[in-house]
Amino acid sequence: MIWVNLLQDTLASLSLATELPVDQELLRRQPYGRYQNVVSPIMMRNIIAHGVYQLAILFYMLFAGIDFQLQLGWIQKQMGGDTEGARIRIG
């Protein structure tokens, strides 16, 4: 496990260290203040929206899982394939 972590961190560090900065103005910008927000309101909105979207998909699959399985089986039958590979077991 530690070897995987070491390998992934090393490759990421090398890629960040060897890439030239695209925007020189970024290097001249003053650092953010101590009390300034790191996450902007737009970022927070996007995080919340993606969380709600993923929860909606998860709850649909949990509570309408049987219907979801039947629809996949019906689609697979229409295509003339095996229905066993189309089922998703939920719950």
Secondary structure by P-SEA (a helix, b strand, c coil): caaaaaaaaaaaaaaaaaccccccccccccccccccccccaaaaaaaaaaaaaaaaaaaaaacaaaaaaaaaaaaaaaacccccccccccc
